[in-house]
Amino acid sequence: MFREFFDWFRNKMAAADFASARIDLERYVEELQMMSDEQVGALLGIATVLRVNITDDRVIPPDLFERGDGLEDKTLKRHLWRLNKAVVDFRSKGRGVDAGAMLLWVHSFRALHHPELRATGKLVWAEVARGRTAMEPAWDAIESRLKFPVAEHVKAAHTFIPKGLEPDAQSESETVPT
């Protein structure tokens, strides 16, 4: 009896978590759609610097976004917790821009590991692609903020798209599903 209740409760919590993730991801797409290409470029630049830093520092494995799906549930939750913790830490330090950029990786990770979110994850990356046209001014602004130049290998990493979230022609013309 207790085991049945526990399984029911766990399934209810997982469904609520998924519904929340879907809503958050859809809002993120809407926010990206409201941004100019230059703003998206700046977000992409900051997100790129953060991804390179957290993989270089082994906060997450370097190939985490190249694996696609297939992680064990326990491993998936641990990595998602680490990414979410970075967002919370940035917000608590008043670094809202960094938190917003880190959300690109949180939402991408969720979309990779929930097939039901994959189409919306592709929409995120279709919007992010707009920012690639404005990377030079974005790198200038980031370097000005950091007060030192961004390494060339980091700049080159801005073309990265998580495996499985590559936008296709259809997703680039879609809007957020309701």
Order of alpha helices (4+ residues) and beta strands (2+ residues): alpha-alpha-alpha-alpha-alpha-alpha-alpha-alpha
